[in-house]
Amino acid sequence: MNTPIRMACLVLALAPAFAVAAEKSYMTLVGDLLAATESPRMIREYCAKRAPVTDALNTRMYEIWAMRHKDLLGAVAEQLARANVRLKNQGAPGGDRPIDSMRKIASERLEQALLGTTQAEVERYCGGYPQLIEKKDKEAETSIRQLLSVVEYADRMLTEQERT
């Protein structure tokens, strides 16, 4: 497939995502990307504390998932590092480490969302971790890649604006 056709296909495939991006701030997009890729780790950590019986399986599943998607997660980590610098320069909350602040807030929100659950409900929730990983496998090939493309595009546009 020649380059113009490939580019046209990419634009058509990403058009809905770019339309959504136009409605969101860069910080919101970065937060969405962070949540999409960090939620398996955050949920695994939550479950390790609240339902230790699920820890061994969930940890193994997370490690396998992370290895399976290491290239994508590496690209996300690179973009989050760029976002950290940009957000720090914009004065975002979190001082020198706005991305770490976003991670902490997301973990706290997960804890709050599950605050009133019984131990049996927590164990049922944490026992469903394999299904979460299956869902995240599908998202890694579709929506997370699209979101990463949108964040990369927004980063390039902001960089161009800063140069002018």
Backbone as a chain_set.jsonl record, in Angstrom:
{"seq": "MNTPIRMACLVLALAPAFAVAAEKSYMTLVGDLLAATESPRMIREYCAKRAPVTDALNTRMYEIWAMRHKDLLGAVAEQLARANVRLKNQGAPGGDRPIDSMRKIASERLEQALLGTTQAEVERYCGGYPQLIEKKDKEAETSIRQLLSVVEYADRMLTEQERT", "coords": {"N": [[0.862, -1.17, 0.0], [0.629, 2.181, -0.919], [2.147, 5.226, 0.414], [0.416, 7.645, 0.533], [-2.149, 6.449, 0.45], [-2.055, 4.788, 2.686], [-1.806, 6.745, 4.659], [-4.256, 8.063, 4.335], [-6.001, 6.012, 5.089], [-5.25, 5.74, 7.758], [-5.988, 8.269, 8.754], [-8.773, 8.142, 8.339], [-9.388, 6.003, 10.024], [-8.701, 7.031, 12.495], [-10.201, 9.307, 12.728], [-12.666, 9.501, 14.299], [-11.549, 9.399, 16.877], [-9.886, 11.667, 16.88], [-11.815, 13.604, 16.683], [-13.072, 13.356, 19.16], [-10.895, 14.051, 20.704], [-10.627, 16.741, 20.134], [-12.424, 17.865, 21.787], [-11.352, 17.591, 24.284], [-8.956, 18.429, 26.807], [-5.351, 18.468, 26.697], [-4.259, 17.478, 29.064], [-6.397, 15.956, 30.043], [-6.601, 14.005, 28.04], [-4.129, 12.733, 28.382], [-4.53, 11.78, 30.962], [-6.596, 9.962, 30.438], [-5.195, 8.109, 28.86], [-3.294, 7.242, 30.693], [-4.973, 6.043, 32.631], [-6.099, 3.998, 31.086], [-3.927, 2.326, 30.601], [-2.71, 1.888, 33.049], [-4.599, 0.871, 34.768], [-4.835, -2.017, 34.995], [-2.574, -2.629, 36.614], [-3.075, -1.031, 38.9], [-5.482, -2.115, 39.838], [-4.664, -4.731, 40.33], [-2.839, -4.247, 42.422], [-4.59, -3.189, 44.342], [-6.212, -5.424, 44.777], [-4.319, -7.199, 45.787], [-3.942, -6.214, 48.323], [-6.545, -6.222, 49.459], [-7.724, -8.683, 48.812], [-5.92, -11.014, 49.246], [-5.763, -13.701, 48.536], [-6.099, -13.804, 45.819], [-3.822, -12.799, 44.766], [-1.443, -14.148, 43.721], [-2.245, -15.374, 41.252], [-3.316, -13.106, 39.921], [-1.084, -11.417, 39.816], [0.656, -12.928, 38.219], [-0.884, -12.989, 35.857], [-0.963, -10.266, 35.247], [1.78, -9.721, 34.799], [2.266, -11.322, 32.542], [0.496, -10.108, 30.746], [1.635, -7.533, 30.62], [4.117, -8.144, 29.47], [3.262, -9.152, 27.009], [2.336, -6.867, 25.832], [4.479, -5.141, 25.776], [5.788, -3.438, 23.914], [3.813, -1.551, 23.24], [3.273, -0.539, 25.819], [5.767, 0.519, 26.356], [5.859, 2.584, 24.451], [3.765, 4.118, 25.425], [4.825, 4.789, 27.937], [6.95, 6.386, 27.123], [5.526, 8.511, 25.969], [4.157, 9.405, 28.218], [6.277, 10.333, 29.72], [7.064, 12.526, 28.169], [4.72, 13.973, 28.425], [4.792, 14.476, 31.14], [6.855, 16.377, 31.368], [5.76, 18.445, 29.81], [3.342, 19.0, 31.202], [4.344, 19.7, 33.705], [5.692, 22.064, 33.015], [3.477, 23.564, 32.387], [2.45, 24.026, 34.807], [0.875, 22.152, 36.105], [-0.905, 20.286, 38.663], [1.062, 18.546, 41.128], [3.673, 19.228, 41.102], [7.008, 18.62, 40.278], [6.411, 16.176, 39.254], [3.891, 15.553, 37.719], [2.625, 13.363, 36.446], [3.014, 11.205, 38.179], [1.474, 12.175, 40.262], [-1.034, 12.077, 39.057], [-1.294, 9.299, 38.809], [-1.417, 8.577, 41.509], [-3.775, 9.848, 42.319], [-5.611, 8.46, 40.711], [-5.383, 5.86, 41.777], [-6.308, 6.356, 44.368], [-8.935, 7.051, 43.786], [-9.922, 4.626, 42.834], [-9.777, 3.097, 45.181], [-11.656, 4.569, 46.717], [-13.965, 4.167, 45.206], [-14.477, 1.523, 45.679], [-14.904, 1.395, 48.341], [-17.164, 0.843, 50.062], [-17.617, -1.877, 49.802], [-18.266, -5.305, 50.569], [-16.242, -7.954, 52.013], [-16.677, -10.333, 50.628], [-17.698, -9.334, 48.206], [-15.449, -7.918, 47.313], [-13.636, -10.027, 46.951], [-14.958, -11.401, 44.907], [-14.895, -9.437, 42.924], [-12.086, -9.139, 42.59], [-11.497, -11.711, 41.874], [-12.404, -11.679, 39.319], [-10.399, -10.684, 37.783], [-8.961, -12.037, 35.669], [-10.8, -11.776, 33.52], [-10.772, -9.022, 33.22], [-8.166, -8.668, 32.262], [-8.386, -9.997, 29.799], [-10.157, -8.238, 28.52], [-8.535, -5.945, 28.516], [-6.525, -6.848, 26.837], [-7.805, -6.815, 24.343], [-8.398, -4.071, 24.187], [-5.807, -3.066, 24.097], [-5.063, -3.559, 21.529], [-6.774, -1.979, 20.116], [-8.514, 0.489, 21.18], [-6.657, 1.622, 23.034], [-4.35, 1.944, 21.515], [-5.349, 3.748, 19.631], [-5.934, 5.928, 21.297], [-3.359, 6.515, 22.234], [-2.244, 7.377, 19.814], [-3.735, 9.692, 19.417], [-2.93, 11.236, 21.623], [-0.214, 11.49, 21.042], [-0.418, 12.939, 18.674], [-1.645, 15.289, 19.636], [0.404, 16.165, 21.282], [2.4, 16.692, 19.364], [1.144, 18.796, 17.979], [0.93, 20.732, 19.996], [3.64, 21.128, 20.486], [4.423, 22.245, 18.032], [2.905, 24.637, 18.137], [4.16, 25.868, 20.283], [6.611, 26.452, 19.195], [6.12, 28.487, 17.455]], "CA": [[0.0, 0.0, 0.0], [1.513, 3.351, -0.974], [2.087, 6.112, 1.589], [-0.8, 8.463, 0.631], [-3.316, 5.618, 0.77], [-1.871, 4.383, 4.074], [-2.112, 7.92, 5.482], [-5.706, 8.276, 4.264], [-6.629, 4.98, 5.918], [-4.98, 6.097, 9.147], [-6.835, 9.423, 9.089], [-10.157, 7.668, 8.445], [-9.518, 5.153, 11.206], [-8.539, 7.826, 13.708], [-11.056, 10.499, 12.704], [-13.522, 9.622, 15.489], [-10.726, 9.685, 18.049], [-9.461, 13.061, 16.812], [-12.992, 14.426, 16.982], [-13.209, 13.332, 20.611], [-9.75, 14.786, 21.251], [-10.852, 18.172, 19.983], [-13.268, 18.281, 22.9], [-10.674, 17.34, 25.545], [-7.658, 19.064, 27.006], [-4.2, 17.565, 26.641], [-4.145, 16.822, 30.37], [-7.462, 14.954, 30.107], [-6.207, 12.907, 27.158], [-3.039, 12.015, 29.054], [-5.169, 11.055, 32.063], [-7.299, 8.812, 29.853], [-4.177, 7.144, 28.459], [-2.747, 6.702, 31.931], [-5.971, 5.145, 33.22], [-6.27, 2.827, 30.223], [-2.778, 1.425, 30.664], [-2.298, 1.637, 34.435], [-5.661, 0.255, 35.569], [-4.552, -3.402, 35.411], [-1.634, -2.618, 37.739], [-3.727, -0.459, 40.077], [-6.463, -3.086, 40.338], [-3.881, -5.841, 40.894], [-2.316, -3.8, 43.724], [-5.737, -3.104, 45.25], [-6.624, -6.787, 45.106], [-3.272, -7.806, 46.619], [-4.173, -5.756, 49.697], [-7.888, -6.528, 49.963], [-8.066, -10.09, 48.568], [-4.609, -11.619, 49.012], [-5.893, -15.034, 47.939], [-6.066, -13.652, 44.355], [-2.594, -12.103, 44.384], [-0.503, -14.923, 42.89], [-2.784, -15.483, 39.896], [-3.436, -11.779, 39.318], [0.27, -10.929, 39.529], [1.128, -13.669, 37.044], [-1.646, -12.537, 34.683], [-0.511, -8.907, 34.933], [3.122, -9.798, 34.221], [2.131, -11.866, 31.182], [-0.137, -9.05, 29.951], [2.625, -6.467, 30.406], [5.107, -8.645, 28.495], [2.59, -9.276, 25.72], [2.118, -5.526, 25.281], [5.627, -4.324, 26.203], [6.067, -2.366, 22.952], [2.789, -0.528, 23.437], [3.492, 0.086, 27.125], [6.972, 1.34, 26.217], [5.472, 3.805, 23.728], [2.956, 4.904, 26.374], [5.747, 5.34, 28.944], [7.671, 7.49, 26.472], [4.609, 9.643, 25.834], [3.89, 9.926, 29.556], [7.462, 11.117, 30.117], [6.934, 13.804, 27.46], [3.587, 14.671, 29.046], [5.223, 14.941, 32.46], [7.601, 17.628, 31.158], [4.821, 19.474, 29.334], [2.409, 19.364, 32.269], [5.139, 20.413, 34.715], [5.9, 23.421, 32.494], [2.18, 24.253, 32.403], [2.066, 24.255, 36.2], [-0.145, 21.19, 36.529], [-0.714, 19.78, 40.029], [2.021, 17.47, 41.267], [5.037, 19.755, 41.101], [7.909, 18.105, 39.257], [5.967, 14.851, 38.808], [2.435, 15.537, 37.562], [2.12, 12.034, 36.066], [2.932, 10.426, 39.424], [0.319, 12.701, 40.979], [-2.223, 11.518, 38.39], [-1.353, 7.876, 39.195], [-1.849, 8.517, 42.908], [-5.195, 10.223, 42.345], [-6.375, 7.357, 40.123], [-5.402, 4.774, 42.772], [-7.2, 6.778, 45.452], [-10.325, 6.97, 43.296], [-10.278, 3.205, 42.822], [-10.028, 2.748, 46.583], [-12.914, 5.202, 47.128], [-15.075, 3.542, 44.487], [-14.728, 0.198, 46.242], [-14.849, 1.559, 49.787], [-18.27, 0.247, 50.799], [-17.867, -3.26, 49.405], [-17.994, -6.35, 51.561], [-15.102, -8.801, 51.671], [-17.122, -11.275, 49.593], [-17.762, -8.577, 46.951], [-14.067, -7.643, 46.91], [-13.066, -11.276, 46.438], [-15.608, -11.666, 43.618], [-14.33, -8.436, 42.009], [-10.686, -9.479, 42.325], [-11.519, -12.988, 41.166], [-12.722, -11.38, 37.92], [-9.228, -10.069, 37.153], [-8.665, -12.625, 34.353], [-11.673, -11.177, 32.512], [-10.256, -7.676, 32.981], [-6.988, -8.796, 31.408], [-8.888, -10.296, 28.446], [-10.678, -6.972, 27.988], [-7.393, -5.064, 28.273], [-5.842, -7.359, 25.639], [-8.535, -6.28, 23.184], [-8.199, -2.622, 24.173], [-4.414, -2.785, 23.72], [-4.982, -3.624, 20.069], [-7.733, -1.059, 19.492], [-8.735, 1.828, 21.738], [-5.466, 2.203, 23.668], [-3.487, 2.392, 20.408], [-5.952, 4.967, 19.086], [-5.747, 6.997, 22.27], [-1.941, 6.877, 22.178], [-2.059, 8.17, 18.593], [-4.333, 11.001, 19.646], [-2.07, 11.971, 22.556], [1.0, 11.828, 20.284], [-0.798, 14.007, 17.746], [-1.84, 16.504, 20.438], [1.739, 16.581, 21.711], [3.056, 17.315, 18.201], [0.493, 20.081, 17.704], [1.344, 21.676, 21.047], [5.047, 21.448, 20.251], [4.444, 23.201, 16.905], [2.403, 25.918, 18.632], [5.185, 26.469, 21.147], [7.719, 26.912, 18.352], [5.731, 29.715, 16.713]], "C": [[0.911, 1.236, 0.0], [1.219, 4.319, 0.186], [0.839, 6.986, 1.632], [-2.045, 7.652, 0.993], [-3.242, 5.173, 2.227], [-2.242, 5.535, 5.006], [-3.615, 8.189, 5.481], [-6.444, 7.268, 5.13], [-6.443, 5.288, 7.403], [-5.876, 7.251, 9.59], [-8.285, 8.99, 9.248], [-10.36, 6.831, 9.706], [-9.485, 5.975, 12.487], [-9.462, 9.039, 13.774], [-11.98, 10.59, 13.917], [-12.73, 9.969, 16.744], [-10.271, 11.137, 18.049], [-10.627, 13.997, 17.098], [-13.225, 14.487, 18.483], [-12.111, 14.172, 21.243], [-9.955, 16.288, 21.174], [-11.669, 18.732, 21.142], [-12.555, 18.19, 24.25], [-9.349, 18.088, 25.612], [-6.564, 18.005, 26.913], [-4.08, 16.787, 27.95], [-5.201, 15.727, 30.518], [-7.111, 13.752, 29.25], [-5.105, 12.064, 27.787], [-3.606, 11.203, 30.222], [-5.914, 9.83, 31.572], [-6.315, 7.716, 29.462], [-3.575, 6.463, 29.682], [-3.713, 5.681, 32.539], [-6.12, 3.861, 32.397], [-5.136, 1.826, 30.383], [-2.357, 1.07, 32.088], [-3.368, 0.905, 35.249], [-5.395, -1.216, 35.896], [-3.591, -3.476, 36.61], [-2.31, -2.113, 39.01], [-4.724, -1.448, 40.691], [-5.746, -4.277, 40.958], [-3.361, -5.46, 42.277], [-3.435, -3.706, 44.762], [-6.119, -4.51, 45.725], [-5.59, -7.494, 45.978], [-3.473, -7.431, 48.08], [-5.487, -6.292, 50.261], [-8.311, -7.982, 49.786], [-6.781, -10.853, 48.246], [-4.663, -13.001, 48.366], [-5.798, -14.965, 46.404], [-4.718, -13.137, 43.848], [-1.701, -12.893, 43.434], [-0.991, -15.006, 41.448], [-2.817, -14.121, 39.214], [-2.067, -11.2, 38.962], [0.824, -11.618, 38.291], [0.426, -13.193, 35.776], [-1.196, -11.137, 34.259], [0.854, -8.945, 34.253], [3.084, -10.324, 32.785], [1.527, -10.81, 30.265], [0.872, -7.953, 29.62], [3.694, -6.902, 29.41], [4.496, -8.709, 27.09], [2.463, -7.909, 25.04], [3.27, -4.579, 25.607], [5.943, -3.209, 25.215], [5.077, -1.221, 23.114], [3.026, 0.204, 24.757], [4.758, 0.934, 27.122], [6.677, 2.652, 25.513], [4.635, 4.716, 24.629], [3.867, 5.549, 27.414], [6.527, 6.516, 28.368], [6.776, 8.721, 26.358], [4.281, 10.245, 27.189], [5.078, 10.727, 30.078], [7.436, 12.487, 29.447], [5.822, 14.635, 28.107], [3.982, 15.223, 30.413], [5.949, 16.277, 32.345], [6.645, 18.746, 30.762], [3.911, 19.941, 30.456], [3.12, 20.107, 33.397], [5.334, 21.863, 34.29], [4.615, 24.24, 32.493], [1.703, 24.529, 33.832], [0.975, 23.325, 36.695], [0.128, 20.746, 37.967], [0.307, 18.644, 40.042], [3.462, 17.917, 41.208], [5.867, 19.223, 39.954], [7.421, 16.797, 38.639], [4.444, 14.786, 38.648], [1.867, 14.155, 37.204], [2.018, 11.143, 37.295], [1.743, 10.885, 40.263], [-0.978, 12.148, 40.384], [-2.396, 10.045, 38.759], [-1.903, 7.738, 40.612], [-3.34, 8.832, 43.02], [-6.057, 9.088, 41.803], [-6.471, 6.188, 41.104], [-6.342, 5.111, 43.921], [-8.657, 6.695, 45.021], [-10.803, 5.53, 43.22], [-10.616, 2.751, 44.238], [-11.374, 3.305, 47.049], [-14.112, 4.528, 46.475], [-15.452, 2.197, 45.099], [-14.808, 0.21, 47.766], [-15.944, 0.799, 50.528], [-18.523, -1.214, 50.483], [-17.525, -4.23, 50.534], [-16.787, -7.171, 51.12], [-15.476, -9.793, 50.568], [-17.193, -10.574, 48.227], [-16.365, -8.27, 46.42], [-13.451, -8.891, 46.303], [-13.669, -11.646, 45.09], [-15.043, -10.712, 42.556], [-12.905, -8.826, 41.608], [-10.561, -10.828, 41.619], [-11.848, -12.825, 39.685], [-11.562, -10.749, 37.165], [-8.87, -10.718, 35.812], [-9.544, -12.059, 33.231], [-11.247, -9.746, 32.198], [-9.063, -7.73, 32.03], [-7.399, -9.133, 29.969], [-9.394, -9.025, 27.772], [-9.529, -6.022, 27.645], [-6.552, -5.538, 27.092], [-6.493, -6.789, 24.381], [-8.321, -4.776, 23.057], [-6.783, -2.251, 23.734], [-4.25, -2.79, 22.2], [-5.889, -2.605, 19.38], [-7.703, 0.308, 20.167], [-7.5, 2.432, 22.401], [-4.505, 2.703, 22.595], [-4.033, 3.681, 19.789], [-5.719, 6.142, 20.023], [-4.288, 7.452, 22.295], [-1.666, 7.734, 20.949], [-2.603, 9.581, 18.762], [-3.451, 11.844, 20.561], [-0.776, 12.383, 21.846], [0.731, 12.991, 19.332], [-0.961, 15.332, 18.507], [-0.495, 17.048, 20.907], [2.476, 17.268, 20.566], [2.462, 18.685, 17.904], [0.89, 21.125, 18.745], [2.804, 22.08, 20.876], [5.187, 22.454, 19.093], [3.951, 24.575, 17.334], [3.447, 26.632, 19.477], [6.341, 27.036, 20.344], [7.4, 28.223, 17.631], [5.483, 30.87, 17.636]], "O": [[1.839, 1.335, 0.803], [0.181, 4.231, 0.842], [0.227, 7.076, 2.696], [-2.894, 8.117, 1.754], [-4.254, 5.179, 2.928], [-2.911, 5.33, 6.019], [-4.184, 8.51, 6.525], [-7.399, 7.619, 5.823], [-7.363, 5.118, 8.202], [-6.453, 7.213, 10.677], [-8.96, 9.417, 10.185], [-11.389, 6.944, 10.373], [-10.169, 5.645, 13.456], [-9.492, 9.729, 14.793], [-12.079, 11.66, 14.518], [-13.193, 10.747, 17.578], [-10.265, 11.78, 19.099], [-10.444, 15.061, 17.689], [-13.541, 15.548, 19.022], [-12.353, 14.913, 22.196], [-9.506, 17.025, 22.051], [-11.609, 19.925, 21.438], [-13.087, 18.658, 25.257], [-8.71, 18.341, 24.59], [-6.823, 16.808, 27.034], [-3.83, 15.582, 27.943], [-4.908, 14.668, 31.072], [-7.296, 12.611, 29.67], [-5.143, 10.835, 27.733], [-3.2, 10.061, 30.439], [-5.874, 8.777, 32.209], [-6.566, 6.535, 29.701], [-3.374, 5.249, 29.693], [-3.305, 4.582, 32.915], [-6.25, 2.771, 32.954], [-5.354, 0.617, 30.308], [-1.71, 0.044, 32.301], [-3.066, 0.37, 36.316], [-5.711, -1.636, 37.009], [-3.781, -4.294, 37.51], [-2.139, -2.7, 40.079], [-4.797, -1.594, 41.911], [-6.171, -4.782, 41.997], [-3.434, -6.263, 43.207], [-3.254, -4.094, 45.916], [-6.319, -4.746, 46.916], [-5.956, -8.31, 46.824], [-3.205, -8.234, 48.974], [-5.538, -6.758, 51.399], [-9.165, -8.47, 50.527], [-6.577, -11.285, 47.111], [-3.704, -13.419, 47.717], [-5.455, -15.958, 45.762], [-4.5, -13.049, 42.64], [-1.246, -12.345, 42.43], [-0.228, -14.735, 40.521], [-2.396, -13.99, 38.064], [-1.913, -10.564, 37.92], [1.396, -10.968, 37.416], [1.066, -13.013, 34.739], [-1.064, -10.853, 33.069], [1.061, -8.274, 33.243], [3.796, -9.819, 31.918], [1.986, -10.63, 29.136], [0.955, -7.5, 28.478], [4.13, -6.098, 28.587], [5.148, -8.358, 26.106], [2.482, -7.817, 23.812], [3.077, -3.367, 25.705], [6.334, -2.121, 25.639], [5.467, -0.053, 23.123], [2.984, 1.434, 24.801], [4.82, 1.955, 27.806], [7.172, 3.706, 25.913], [4.782, 5.938, 24.596], [3.701, 6.725, 27.739], [6.738, 7.522, 29.047], [7.215, 9.841, 26.62], [4.139, 11.462, 27.307], [4.893, 11.702, 30.807], [7.749, 13.495, 30.08], [5.967, 15.841, 28.308], [3.553, 16.312, 30.796], [5.696, 17.198, 33.122], [6.705, 19.85, 31.302], [3.725, 21.143, 30.646], [2.561, 21.037, 33.978], [5.167, 22.781, 35.093], [4.656, 25.467, 32.586], [0.68, 25.182, 34.038], [0.229, 23.675, 37.609], [1.264, 20.823, 38.436], [0.404, 17.875, 39.085], [4.376, 17.094, 41.256], [5.486, 19.354, 38.791], [7.952, 16.356, 37.62], [3.78, 14.04, 39.369], [0.755, 13.818, 37.612], [1.045, 10.404, 37.444], [1.081, 10.068, 40.903], [-1.904, 11.795, 41.114], [-3.515, 9.592, 38.997], [-2.751, 6.886, 40.878], [-4.072, 8.15, 43.738], [-7.11, 8.784, 42.363], [-7.538, 5.59, 41.244], [-7.086, 4.252, 44.393], [-9.518, 6.308, 45.811], [-11.965, 5.245, 43.51], [-11.633, 2.092, 44.458], [-12.145, 2.602, 47.701], [-15.149, 4.338, 47.11], [-16.611, 1.785, 45.043], [-14.784, -0.843, 48.403], [-15.658, 0.165, 51.544], [-19.565, -1.745, 50.868], [-16.619, -3.996, 51.334], [-16.364, -7.082, 49.968], [-14.672, -10.06, 49.675], [-16.796, -11.147, 47.213], [-16.123, -8.354, 45.216], [-12.811, -8.821, 45.254], [-12.964, -12.152, 44.218], [-14.749, -11.124, 41.434], [-12.568, -8.838, 40.424], [-9.622, -11.05, 40.855], [-11.599, -13.729, 38.888], [-11.728, -10.323, 36.022], [-8.502, -9.998, 34.884], [-9.07, -11.885, 32.108], [-11.344, -9.303, 31.054], [-8.967, -6.929, 31.101], [-6.816, -8.604, 29.023], [-9.099, -8.768, 26.605], [-9.551, -5.37, 26.602], [-5.93, -4.721, 26.413], [-5.803, -6.336, 23.468], [-8.092, -4.264, 21.961], [-6.586, -1.232, 23.071], [-3.388, -2.096, 21.661], [-5.773, -2.398, 18.172], [-6.942, 1.186, 19.759], [-7.311, 3.646, 22.336], [-3.908, 3.769, 22.747], [-3.272, 4.593, 19.464], [-5.348, 7.229, 19.581], [-4.016, 8.65, 22.37], [-0.929, 8.716, 21.035], [-1.995, 10.548, 18.302], [-3.245, 13.031, 20.307], [-0.298, 13.502, 22.031], [1.544, 13.906, 19.203], [-0.469, 16.37, 18.065], [-0.286, 18.26, 20.924], [3.106, 18.307, 20.767], [3.193, 19.631, 17.61], [1.155, 22.277, 18.402], [3.163, 23.237, 21.094], [5.977, 23.395, 19.174], [4.528, 25.584, 16.93], [3.598, 27.851, 19.396], [6.981, 27.999, 20.768], [8.302, 28.968, 17.247], [5.151, 31.965, 17.18]]}, "num_chains": 1, "name": "protein.A"}
